[in-house]
């Protein structure tokens, strides 16, 4: 399993509307084959955070990249967030 990590910066406070948006986008993304899970972590005081997306393997991540880019661009437009370039890590421990 591999993890792709993206940092972001959003406006504060994080609103219920933003939470709902993230939940809906995450639910849609989880329908992709090989996407095993996603964690969206936000610091409520600064608006900085992480999105950790777990993939079955490199091939699954590669297939999802166009959609990931579309979702990042959409979040930038809809929520005004700043999104970093992704970094990829091997997952060594599963919970």
SVG drawing of the C-alpha trace seen along z (x, -y; Angstrom):
<svg xmlns="http://www.w3.org/2000/svg" viewBox="-23 -32 31 35">
<polyline fill="none" stroke="black" stroke-width="0.4" points="0.0,0.0 1.2,-3.5 0.1,-6.9 0.0,-10.2 0.2,-13.2 -0.9,-16.7 -0.7,-19.8 -3.2,-22.5 -4.0,-25.9 -7.7,-27.0 -9.5,-30.0 -10.5,-29.8 -12.8,-29.2 -13.5,-25.8 -17.2,-25.9 -19.9,-23.2 -20.2,-23.9 -16.5,-23.1 -16.8,-19.9 -19.8,-18.8 -17.9,-19.6 -14.9,-17.5 -17.1,-14.6 -18.9,-14.6 -15.7,-14.8 -14.0,-12.0 -17.1,-9.7 -16.9,-10.2 -13.2,-9.6 -13.5,-6.4 -15.5,-4.8 -12.3,-4.6 -10.8,-1.1 -7.7,-0.8 -8.3,-3.8 -8.3,-2.3 -9.0,-5.3 -8.5,-9.0 -7.8,-11.1 -8.4,-14.9 -6.7,-16.6 -7.2,-20.3 -5.8,-22.6 -8.8,-24.7 -6.8,-27.6 -4.6,-28.1 -6.5,-26.4 -3.4,-24.3 -3.8,-20.6 -3.0,-17.3 -4.9,-15.0 -3.6,-11.5 -4.9,-9.2 -4.2,-5.4 -3.8,-3.4 -3.6,0.4 -0.5,-0.1 1.3,-2.5 -0.9,-1.5 -4.1,-2.4 -2.5,-5.8 -1.4,-6.4 -5.0,-5.8 -6.4,-8.2 -4.0,-11.1 -6.2,-13.0 -9.1,-12.9 -6.9,-14.0 -5.8,-17.0 -9.4,-17.8 -10.5,-17.6 -7.6,-19.8 -8.3,-22.4 -12.0,-22.3 -11.2,-22.8 -9.0,-25.7 -11.8,-27.3 -14.7,-26.4 -13.0,-26.9 -10.0,-29.1 -7.6,-26.5 -3.9,-26.3 -2.8,-22.8 0.7,-21.5 2.2,-19.0 1.7,-15.5 4.4,-13.4 4.3,-9.6 5.2,-7.3 5.2,-3.5 2.8,-2.5 4.8,-0.4 2.1,0.2 -1.7,0.7 -4.2,0.1"/>
</svg>
